[in-house]
Amino acid sequence: MVEKILANLEKSSCAVDNTFLQAVSEVLHSLTPIVESDPRYEMNGIVERLVTPDRIIQFKVQWLDDQNRVNINNGYRIQFNNSLGPYKGGLRFHPSVTTGVLKFLAFEQIFKNSLTGLPIGGAKGGSDFDPKGKSDFEIMKFCRAFMRELHQYIGARTDVPAGDIGVGSKEIGFLFGEYKRISRNYDGVLSGKPYAFGGSLMRPQATGYGVVYFAQEMLKEELQETLDSQVCCVSGAGNVALHTIEKLQFFGAKVITCSDSEGTIYDPDGIKLELLKSIKGDEKRQSLKLYKAKVPTSVYTQKDDYPEGAHPVWSYPCFAAFPCATQNELTKADAQSLIRNGCIAVVEGANMPTTPDAIDLLQEEGILFAPGKASNAGGVAVSEFEMSQNASMEKWDYDKVDRKLDELMRQIYKRIALTAKEYGRERNFVDGANIAAFKRVAEAMILEGV
Ligand code: GLU
């Protein structure tokens, strides 16, 4: 049945849907045994309904730049599934954004949100707008124009967007301001807001910290290992990467790499986080060449000099690797080099950063592989904590949020490890995550009827 659904989907999809098909194919292959063991899933058309978004909203965003020239971008919101709760998922502002990319991200979000055990459905949105090189004023004008369209589709109990690549608390602040002006509602319609107007403490750190809490639990349970004194490679230099590095260093690990879309830094003495934050923190988007200029003993490799199909960020000996940049950034060639260099765990901080053939290879070689929908769920979990605080007009302190996040990440690990075991796929955390997430969503879909 699963093969038939996949074939139909491939037939009806176009080229921009590649990443969406990749995400669906991985999930459906994990689900084959469970879907075939329970006739209710077929009777209720669960899999077909699950791979079809509830709605795809597309709109025009027109705005004036600092020279008063008219600019036009595409805006999107994909509301994929709200069986477990209001649609929930980030907004991505990046030139690579298409409906295909957002369909993949929204689809993954359903499963990620289900794994948190919290009442949130799956969605994603964004624009092909490129914030790089834009003034704060231009970013504000774009955000306001974007919200002028988006506001009619969202609401604190309908759909709650948040940040993703290119959207941090500054952009969320501008979006919230415009939503409030139009709707006259001061409610939790967006998460990741600045603390001054309803944001949760620790939301900016949550995804990265959560990744490390997950890794810690997995390493402890599977290998009786800790991160202390271990060498780690991290890719990316955005919000997720910065906070992953921060927490890894807190637990005594030595992080030797980071990267952006133009190049890679290798610092054999360990990444200087304060310097990196001064270049990349708060969506600053400056070049990593500045890091090299300040730390002459580090090595900067320009993207044009990367070997075919491989990324230098994964070419150094390390204990664990944390891909925190973007989709399909860790290839089979990278996996080969990590294995050769003694890496024992890959923990995804980004969404689907590892290609399917790389995952297969890592798993065949017995490397612990944590899929992003489990290991990076800390961000959306703290978004839900923010929704809770907004709804009850409360403010939780830092320790409370941190404790709840740590506990939730450990629970996700336990849930997927147990599920994998139960279905005879011990240590296959991809299957464990997909099956555990599916069961919760499918049950809700059956109970609510068609
Ligand atoms: N964009 C983040 C993710 O990929 C966060 C989503 C949210 O907080 O709603 O999970």
Residues whose N, C-alpha, C, O or C-beta is under 5 A from the ligand:
A	BS01	LIG	K88 G89 G90 V160 A162 G163 D164 N376 G379 V380 S383
